[in-house]
């Protein structure tokens, strides 16, 4: 495996893990929202749901910390690619619809 192929594989994998982490964070947020809504809708006392909600909030904190480590790893890998003179391209910012643009580019090249 050449360094360029390794870089492409690592790049694809790290972006996949970043997306998975983002989706997990979103799911944890949805869980917390549903818990709060259920507490309100069922009129249970506020303290009844406090402990499980705090646990989910702690889970979110841990996920954010893990996501931060992933960002640091991404940065380290980008720096390594520069040192090894391996071309790479990380998006400065991403937004919804980026996949559609990438798909259009791939179709144009093919």
N, C-alpha and C positions, 0 to 999 in steps of 0.2 A: 504494500500500500504506500502510495506516495504521500508526502506531507500535504499536498494540495487536496487529495482525496480525503485524507484524515480530517483536514480542516473543514471540508464540506460536510462530512458526516457529523462531526462534533457540532458545527454550526446548526445543522438541522435538528440535532438532538436537543441542544440547549434551548432553542426556540420552542421546541415541543414541550419541554419541561416547564418553561416559563408560561406557556399557554395553559398547561395543566394546572400549574399553581394558581394562576389567575382564576381559572374556572372553579378550583377548590375554594378559594377565598370568596368568590361570588356565592357558591353553594352554602358556605358557612354563614354568610350574611343573610341569605334567604332563610336559613334555619332560624336564626335569631329573630328575624322579622316575624316569622310564623309563630314562634313562641310568644312573642309580645302580643301579637294579635289574638292568639288563643286565650291568653290571660285576660285580656280586655273583654273579649267576646263571652267568656264563661263567667265573668265577674268573680273570679277567685281573688283572694286577698293578694296584695302586691308581693308580700314576702314569700308566698307559696312558690312562685316561679323564679325568685331572685337567685337562688343557688344554681339551678341549671343554666340560667341566662348568663351568670358570671362565668360558669365553666365554658360556655360557648365563646364568650368574649375573650377568655384566656386562650382558647384554641385559636381564635383569630389573631391574637397577639403573637402566638407561636408561629403561625403561618406567615405573618408579615416578617418576622425575624428570619424564617427560612427563605422567604422570597428575597430578602436583602442579601443573604449569603449567596444565593443564586446569581443575583446581579453582580456581586463582587467577583464570583467565579467567572462570569461572562466577561467582565472587564479584564481579569487576569489573562483569560484565553485570548482576548483581542490583543492585549499587549504582547503576548507570546507570538501571535501570528505576525505582528509588526517586526519583532526581533528576528523571526525566521524568514522574513520577506515573503510571506504567503499572503496573496491578495485575499481580502475579505471585504464584505460590505454589511454593516449593521445599520438598520434603519434608525435615523435620528429620532423620528417619531412615527408611530403607527396609528392608524385610525380604521374604523370599520370600512370595509370595501377594499382594503389593501390586497386581499386574496384575489378579488376579481381583477384588479389591475395586473397582478402577477400572472394570473391565468391567461389574460389577454396577451401579455408579453411572451409567455411560453408558446401560445398558439401562433403568434406572429413569427417566432423563430423556427418553429416546426414546419 
